[in-house]
Amino acid sequence: MATARNTRPRPPLAPRAREAVTSKVDDAALVSRRRSQIVAVAIELFGKRGYHGTTVRAIAERAGMSTGLVYQYFGDKEDVLFLAIVTVLDSYRERIPVAAGEASDPLARFRAAVHAYCRVIDANIDATVLAYRETKSLPKARRDAIKAREIETNALIEAHIRDCVAAGIFVPTDVELLAYQIIMFAHAWALKAWHFRGTMTVTQFADRNLALLLHPLLTPRGRRREA
């Protein structure tokens, strides 16, 4: 199989999204704790009522705080939605390198990265579904920031695919397309959770999908390593 080169230019990396959401409170630990509390409630309400059907007052009441307190940590409801989405993307960036760093060889690191991605989704199912449903509600600049961060996250998976190709474990392949195939099956865990969570664990889900994807990619050396 011929190697497909990815020549499409990549957008510049987005600035830290957390820094784009300003707070009137200076205590970083308190900001992180309060924002996590508010975002968790907002995700629940956005899922039930929709973004446009949910008010900041409703978020505050559900969180057991005043509306004014919410505005100490967020400028508006759009800030809450934006942070809810980028929090998941930040989790990928934080957890994938840690998981892969504990593995011993390229194939094990690749698998660890995919499993870490799936575990983040398992821990953030409602937020993942919310991103599919409501990203369109954000202005273009913030949608572009989310897209750039997604591409940055995808690059973590792509790097492990390239390492497997370089090590002779995978045949040369379209790295970007394979990474998206992995990301889409991982997202299916959230989008079809009503079905999959009743029949398998997230670990089994990842392994069964990888078995389907990797069969045509493994070289003889890769098959020996897999066995």
N, C-alpha and C positions, 0 to 999 in steps of 0.2 A: 504494500500500500504506500503510495507516495506521500511524502510529508507535505501538509498544507501550511503554508506560511501565513501568519496573521499580519496583514499589512495595514489593516484599518487603524488610523491614528486613535490613540486613547485620549480622552479628555484629561485636563489637569486634575490632580487630586483635590477633593473638596476640603475646605477648612474644617477644623474640628467642630462638628455640629453642636455639641454641648455648649461650646463657647458662643454660638450664634443665638442662643436663647439666654437673654439677660435676666438677672435676678437682682432684686433690691436688697437681698441679704448677703452679707459678706462671709459668713461661716460656711466653708465649703462642705464640711461633713453634714451640717444641718440642711444645706441646699440639696445635697444628694439624697438624704433620707426623705425629706419632704417631697421632692420631685418624684421619687420612686413610688411613694404612697399615692400621690395625685395621679400619676400616669397609670398605675394599676387600676384605679377606680375608673379613670377615663376610658381605658381600653374596654372594660366591662360594659360601660354605658354606651360607648360608640358601637359596640357589637350588638347591643339590644335595640338601641334607638336610632342608630346611624349618627354620623358626625354632625350633620346639619340639624338633627332632631335633639341634640344634647346641648344643654347650656352650661356655662361655667358655674352658675348657681347650683345646678343639679349635681355637677361633679363635686362641688364643695360640700353640699349636704350629704352626699353618699360617703365622702371622706371624713365627715364629722368635723368640719372646720368652716370658717366663714369664707364668703366669696372674696373678701378683701385679703385674706391670708393667701388664697390661691394666687392672687395678683402680685403678691410679694415675690413669687417664684417664677411666674410666667407673665409675659406681656399680654397674651390673649389665648383663646382656645386653639388657634392655629399653632402656637408654640407647643401646646400639649400634644397635639397630633404629630407634629414633626418630631418631637423628642421620643414619642412612643415608637416611631418607626426606626429612627437612627439608633435607639438603644439596642435593638436586635442586631443591627449591622455592627455596632461596636462589640457586641458579644462574640460575633464571628471572629473579628479581628483580634480579640483578646484570647479566645479559647483554642482556636485552631493551631496557632504556633506552639502553645503549651502542650497540647495533646500530641502533635507531630514530633515535638522535640524529645518526647519520652520513648519513641520507637527506634528500632535498631538498624533498619535498612530502608531503601526507597519505597518498596512496596508496603511495608508496615507503616511508614510515615504517611503514605498516600491514604491507606485505609483509616488510619487514626484521624487524619484531617477530615475525611468524609463523615466518619462517625461523630466527630466533634460538631460538625455543621448540623447534622441531624439532631443531636442532643440539644443544641441551642433552639432549634425549631420546636422540639418536643416541650421545652421549658417555656416557649413563647408562642404557643399555637394561636391564641386569640390575637396577639399583635401581628403575627404573620398574615393571618386572614385580613386583619384591618389594613395592612399595607396594600394588599390587592384591591380592597374595596374603596379605600379613601385617599390614596396618594393623589388621585386626580383632583382632590379638593384643595390641595396646596398650590400656591403660586409657582410659576415656572422656575424661578430661581431656586426654590427649595426642592422642586422635583428634580432639577438638574443636580443639585447637591446629593440627593439620595441616589440618583443613577451613578454618579461618580464614585460614591462610597461602595455601591454594589459592585462595580467593576473592580475597585480596589480589593474588595473581599474575594471576588472570583479569582483574582490573580494568585491568591494563596493556594487555591486548588490547582490552578494551572501550573504553578511552580512544581508541585509534587508529580503531576503528570509528566512534565518535561524531565524530571529527575528519573522517572521510571523508564522513559524512552532512552535517555542517555545511558542508563545502566543495563540496557538490553533486556529489560523485563517486559516492556510494551513495544509493539511494533510502532513505527512512525505513524502519527495520527493527527487529526485536526484538533489541536489542544483546546482551543477556545470552545469549539462546538461540544467536545466531550465534557468540558467543565460545565457548560450549560445543561447538558443532559443530566449530569449529577445534581446540579442545583434544582432542576425541575422535579426530579423524582424526590428529592428531599422536601421540597415544598408540598408535594402531594401528601406527605404525612400530615401536614396541617389542613390542607384543603379537603382531604378525605378522611380526616381523623375519625369521623363517625363510623367508618367501616374498619379501617386498619387497626385502631387501638383495641378493638374487640377480638382480634385474631392473632396479633403478634406484638412483640415489644419493638421499640424503636431500633434496638440493636439488630434484631432479626430482620426488620424491614430494610435496614441499610445493607446487611449482608446479602439478602436475597436479590436486591436490585443490583448490587455490585457483581453478583454471579452472572446476571444477565448481560451486563455491560462489558465485563472484562473477558468473557470467553473468546471473542474474536480478536482481542487486543494482546493477549499474552503470547509471548514468544516461547519456544521450547524451554528456554531458561526460566522464563516467568512461570510456566506451568509447573516446572519442577519446584520452584520456590513456593508456589501456591499449594502444591500437594504437601 
